[in-house]
Amino acid sequence: MTHHPAGREPELLTITEAADLLRAPVATLRYWRHLGTAPRSFRLGRRVLYRTDDLHAWIAEQHAQALDRR
């Protein structure tokens, strides 16, 4: 992941940066988008972008679902 000043993540992440944050391959993130199970994203021109808050919320949802399945 690219280094950002003061350890802060940028508010908008590219698909590559989002994949780094999720520790998943970019191809997996694209597949999850295809299935409709990926974190919320949007297109800005030709780029797919992710809000940092949406990624963290999606991670929390996945964690909660995993705990519910126990």
DSSP file (Angstrom, degrees, kcal/mol; ACC not computed):
  #  RESIDUE AA STRUCTURE BP1 BP2  ACC     N-H-->O    O-->H-N    N-H-->O    O-->H-N    TCO  KAPPA ALPHA  PHI   PSI    X-CA   Y-CA   Z-CA
    1    1 A M              0   0    0      0, 0.0    16,-0.1     0, 0.0     2,-0.0   0.000 360.0 360.0 360.0 145.4    0.0    0.0    0.0
    2    2 A T        -     0   0    0      1,-0.1     2,-0.3     0, 0.0     0, 0.0  -0.368 360.0-109.8 -69.8 150.3    1.3    3.5   -0.7
    3    3 A H        -     0   0    0     -2,-0.0    -1,-0.1     6,-0.0     6,-0.0  -0.645  32.7-163.8 -84.2 134.3    2.5    5.5    2.2
    4    4 A H    >   -     0   0    0     -2,-0.3     3,-1.6     1,-0.0     4,-0.1  -0.936  29.3 -95.0-119.8 143.0    0.4    8.5    3.3
    5    5 A P  G >  S+     0   0    0      0, 0.0     3,-1.8     0, 0.0    -1,-0.0  -0.166 105.7   8.0 -56.0 144.8    1.4   11.4    5.5
    6    6 A A  G 3  S-     0   0    0      1,-0.3     3,-0.1     0, 0.0     0, 0.0   0.654 121.3 -80.5  58.8  18.9    0.7   11.1    9.3
    7    7 A G  G <  S+     0   0    0     -3,-1.6     2,-0.3     1,-0.2    -1,-0.3   0.613  90.9 141.8  69.8  11.8   -0.5    7.5    8.8
    8    8 A R    <   -     0   0    0     -3,-1.8    -1,-0.2    -4,-0.1     3,-0.0  -0.673  48.2-132.4 -90.6 140.5   -3.9    8.6    7.5
    9    9 A E        -     0   0    0     -2,-0.3     2,-0.1    -3,-0.1     4,-0.1  -0.622  29.9-107.7 -82.8 147.9   -5.7    6.8    4.6
   10   10 A P        -     0   0    0      0, 0.0    42,-0.2     0, 0.0    -1,-0.1  -0.408  24.8-120.7 -69.4 155.7   -7.1    8.9    1.9
   11   11 A E  S    S+     0   0    0      1,-0.1    41,-2.6    40,-0.1     2,-0.5   0.878  99.7  47.4 -66.4 -37.3  -10.9    9.2    1.9
   12   12 A L  E    S-A   51   0A   0     39,-0.2     2,-0.4    40,-0.1    39,-0.2  -0.914  73.0-168.9-110.7 130.4  -11.2    7.7   -1.7
   13   13 A L  E     -A   50   0A   0     37,-3.1    37,-2.4    -2,-0.5     2,-0.1  -0.904  18.4-127.7-117.3 144.8   -9.2    4.6   -2.6
   14   14 A T  E  >  -A   49   0A   0     -2,-0.4     4,-2.7    35,-0.2     5,-0.2  -0.294  39.5 -98.7 -74.3 170.9   -8.7    3.0   -6.0
   15   15 A I  H  > S+     0   0    0     33,-0.6     4,-2.3     1,-0.2     5,-0.1   0.860 126.1  52.2 -62.5 -34.7   -9.5   -0.6   -6.5
   16   16 A T  H  > S+     0   0    0      2,-0.2     4,-2.0     1,-0.2    -1,-0.2   0.924 111.5  45.2 -66.8 -44.5   -5.8   -1.5   -6.0
   17   17 A E  H  > S+     0   0    0      2,-0.2     4,-2.3     1,-0.2    -2,-0.2   0.889 113.1  50.7 -66.2 -39.1   -5.6    0.4   -2.8
   18   18 A A  H  X S+     0   0    0     -4,-2.7     4,-2.4     2,-0.2    -2,-0.2   0.910 109.3  51.1 -64.1 -42.0   -8.9   -1.1   -1.6
   19   19 A A  H  X>S+     0   0    0     -4,-2.3     5,-2.3    -5,-0.2     4,-0.9   0.896 109.6  50.9 -62.6 -39.7   -7.6   -4.6   -2.4
   20   20 A D  H ><5S+     0   0    0     -4,-2.0     3,-0.6     2,-0.2    -2,-0.2   0.928 110.2  49.1 -61.5 -45.4   -4.4   -3.8   -0.4
   21   21 A L  H 3<5S+     0   0    0     -4,-2.3    -2,-0.2     1,-0.2    -1,-0.2   0.895 116.6  41.9 -61.9 -40.0   -6.5   -2.7    2.6
   22   22 A L  H 3<5S-     0   0    0     -4,-2.4    -1,-0.2     2,-0.2    -2,-0.2   0.546 106.5-129.5 -82.5  -8.3   -8.6   -5.8    2.4
   23   23 A R  T <<5 +     0   0    0     -4,-0.9    -3,-0.2    -3,-0.6    -4,-0.1   0.915  68.2 122.4  55.8  45.9   -5.6   -8.0    1.7
   24   24 A A  S   <S-     0   0    0     -5,-2.3    -1,-0.2    -6,-0.1    -2,-0.2  -0.950  70.2 -96.1-132.2 151.2   -7.3   -9.5   -1.3
   25   25 A P     >  -     0   0    0      0, 0.0     4,-1.8     0, 0.0     3,-0.5  -0.343  31.4-120.2 -64.5 150.2   -6.3   -9.7   -4.9
   26   26 A V  H  > S+     0   0    0      1,-0.2     4,-2.4     2,-0.2     5,-0.2   0.884 114.9  58.8 -56.7 -39.9   -7.8   -7.0   -7.2
   27   27 A A  H  > S+     0   0    0      1,-0.2     4,-2.2     2,-0.2    -1,-0.2   0.866 103.5  51.5 -60.3 -36.5   -9.4   -9.8   -9.3
   28   28 A T  H  > S+     0   0    0     -3,-0.5     4,-2.8     2,-0.2    -1,-0.2   0.913 108.8  50.2 -66.9 -42.2  -11.2  -11.0   -6.2
   29   29 A L  H  X S+     0   0    0     -4,-1.8     4,-2.1     1,-0.2    -2,-0.2   0.898 110.8  49.8 -63.0 -39.6  -12.6   -7.5   -5.5
   30   30 A R  H  X S+     0   0    0     -4,-2.4     4,-2.1     2,-0.2    -1,-0.2   0.903 111.2  49.4 -64.3 -40.2  -13.7   -7.3   -9.1
   31   31 A Y  H  X S+     0   0    0     -4,-2.2     4,-2.3     2,-0.2    -2,-0.2   0.915 109.1  51.4 -65.4 -43.5  -15.4  -10.7   -8.8
   32   32 A W  H  X>S+     0   0    0     -4,-2.8     5,-2.3     1,-0.2     4,-1.3   0.890 108.9  51.9 -60.7 -38.4  -17.2   -9.6   -5.6
   33   33 A R  H  <5S+     0   0    0     -4,-2.1     3,-0.2     2,-0.2    -1,-0.2   0.916 108.6  51.1 -62.2 -42.3  -18.4   -6.5   -7.4
   34   34 A H  H  <5S+     0   0    0     -4,-2.1    -2,-0.2     1,-0.2    -1,-0.2   0.893 113.1  44.8 -60.4 -41.4  -19.8   -8.8  -10.2
   35   35 A L  H  <5S-     0   0    0     -4,-2.3    -1,-0.2    -5,-0.1    -2,-0.2   0.687 112.1-120.9 -76.1 -18.6  -21.6  -10.9   -7.6
   36   36 A G  T  <5S+     0   0    0     -4,-1.3    -3,-0.2    -3,-0.2    -4,-0.1   0.661  87.3 105.6  85.0  17.5  -22.8   -7.8   -5.7
   37   37 A T      < +     0   0    0     -5,-2.3    -4,-0.2    -6,-0.2    -5,-0.1   0.388  51.0 104.7-108.4   1.5  -21.1   -8.8   -2.5
   38   38 A A  S    S-     0   0    0     -6,-1.1     3,-0.1     1,-0.2    -9,-0.0  -0.256  83.8 -81.5 -77.9 166.2  -18.2   -6.3   -2.5
   39   39 A P        -     0   0    0      0, 0.0    -1,-0.2     0, 0.0    16,-0.1  -0.290  66.2 -77.8 -59.9 155.4  -18.0   -3.2   -0.4
   40   40 A R        +     0   0    0     14,-0.2    11,-0.4    -3,-0.1     2,-0.3  -0.309  64.7 165.9 -57.7 135.9  -19.9   -0.2   -1.7
   41   41 A S        -     0   0    0      9,-0.1     2,-0.3    -3,-0.1     9,-0.2  -0.891  18.9-158.4-142.9 171.7  -18.1    1.5   -4.6
   42   42 A F  E     -B   49   0A   0      7,-2.1     7,-3.3    -2,-0.3     2,-0.4  -0.985  20.8-113.6-152.0 160.5  -18.8    4.0   -7.4
   43   43 A R  E     -B   48   0A   0     -2,-0.3     2,-0.5     5,-0.2     5,-0.2  -0.810  18.9-173.5 -98.7 136.1  -17.4    5.0  -10.7
   44   44 A L  E >  S-B   47   0A   0      3,-2.8     3,-1.7    -2,-0.4     2,-0.5  -0.908  74.5 -48.4-125.3 100.0  -15.8    8.4  -11.3
   45   45 A G  T 3  S-     0   0    0     -2,-0.5    -2,-0.0     1,-0.3     0, 0.0  -0.637 123.8 -23.6  68.6-122.5  -15.2    8.5  -15.0
   46   46 A R  T 3  S+     0   0    0     -2,-0.5     2,-0.3    -3,-0.1    -1,-0.3   0.522 120.1  95.6 -95.4  -7.6  -13.6    5.2  -15.8
   47   47 A R  E <   - B   0  44A   0     -3,-1.7    -3,-2.8   -33,-0.0     2,-0.6  -0.633  65.6-141.4 -92.2 141.4  -12.2    4.6  -12.3
   48   48 A V  E     - B   0  43A   0     -2,-0.3   -33,-0.6    -5,-0.2     2,-0.3  -0.885  28.5-171.8 -95.2 126.2  -13.9    2.5   -9.6
   49   49 A L  E     -AB  14  42A   0     -7,-3.3    -7,-2.1    -2,-0.6     2,-0.4  -0.876  13.9-156.2-123.1 154.2  -13.4    4.2   -6.2
   50   50 A Y  E     -A   13   0A   0    -37,-2.4   -37,-3.1    -2,-0.3     2,-0.4  -0.985  17.9-129.7-127.6 136.2  -14.1    3.1   -2.6
   51   51 A R  E  >  -A   12   0A   0    -11,-0.4     4,-2.0    -2,-0.4     3,-0.3  -0.707  19.4-132.0 -81.8 137.1  -14.7    5.4    0.4
   52   52 A T  H  > S+     0   0    0    -41,-2.6     4,-2.3    -2,-0.4     5,-0.2   0.896 107.6  54.0 -56.0 -42.8  -12.6    4.4    3.3
   53   53 A D  H  > S+     0   0    0    -42,-0.2     4,-2.3     1,-0.2    -1,-0.2   0.882 106.8  51.7 -61.0 -38.8  -15.6    4.5    5.6
   54   54 A D  H  > S+     0   0    0     -3,-0.3     4,-2.3     2,-0.2   -14,-0.2   0.890 109.2  50.4 -65.5 -38.9  -17.5    2.1    3.4
   55   55 A L  H  X S+     0   0    0     -4,-2.0     4,-2.3     2,-0.2    -2,-0.2   0.929 112.2  46.1 -64.5 -44.8  -14.6   -0.4    3.4
   56   56 A H  H  X S+     0   0    0     -4,-2.3     4,-2.1     1,-0.2    -2,-0.2   0.882 112.7  50.6 -66.8 -37.2  -14.4   -0.3    7.2
   57   57 A A  H  X S+     0   0    0     -4,-2.3     4,-2.2    -5,-0.2    -1,-0.2   0.901 110.2  50.2 -64.9 -40.6  -18.2   -0.7    7.5
   58   58 A W  H  X S+     0   0    0     -4,-2.3     4,-2.5     2,-0.2    -2,-0.2   0.903 109.1  51.2 -65.1 -41.1  -18.1   -3.7    5.1
   59   59 A I  H  X S+     0   0    0     -4,-2.3     4,-2.2     1,-0.2    -1,-0.2   0.926 110.3  49.4 -60.9 -44.5  -15.3   -5.3    7.1
   60   60 A A  H  X S+     0   0    0     -4,-2.1     4,-2.5     1,-0.2    -2,-0.2   0.893 110.6  50.7 -62.4 -40.2  -17.4   -4.9   10.3
   61   61 A E  H  X S+     0   0    0     -4,-2.2     4,-2.5     2,-0.2    -2,-0.2   0.914 110.0  49.3 -62.9 -43.5  -20.4   -6.4    8.5
   62   62 A Q  H  X S+     0   0    0     -4,-2.5     4,-2.1     1,-0.2    -2,-0.2   0.901 111.7  49.3 -63.5 -39.9  -18.4   -9.4    7.4
   63   63 A H  H  X S+     0   0    0     -4,-2.2     4,-2.0     2,-0.2    -2,-0.2   0.920 111.1  49.1 -64.9 -44.4  -17.1   -9.9   10.9
   64   64 A A  H  X S+     0   0    0     -4,-2.5     4,-2.0     1,-0.2    -2,-0.2   0.899 111.1  50.1 -62.9 -40.9  -20.6   -9.6   12.4
   65   65 A Q  H  X S+     0   0    0     -4,-2.5     4,-1.4     1,-0.2    -1,-0.2   0.890 109.0  52.1 -65.2 -38.8  -21.9  -12.2    9.9
   66   66 A A  H  < S+     0   0    0     -4,-2.1     4,-0.4     1,-0.2    -1,-0.2   0.888 110.0  48.7 -64.5 -38.7  -19.0  -14.6   10.7
   67   67 A L  H >< S+     0   0    0     -4,-2.0     3,-1.0     1,-0.2    -1,-0.2   0.864 108.0  55.0 -69.1 -35.6  -19.8  -14.3   14.4
   68   68 A D  H 3< S+     0   0    0     -4,-2.0    -1,-0.2     1,-0.2    -2,-0.2   0.809 102.2  57.8 -66.0 -29.9  -23.5  -15.0   13.7
   69   69 A R  T 3<        0   0    0     -4,-1.4    -1,-0.2     1,-0.2    -2,-0.2   0.591 360.0 360.0 -78.0 -10.1  -22.7  -18.2   11.9
   70   70 A R    <         0   0    0     -3,-1.0    -1,-0.2    -4,-0.4    -2,-0.1   0.484 360.0 360.0 -73.3 360.0  -20.9  -19.6   15.0
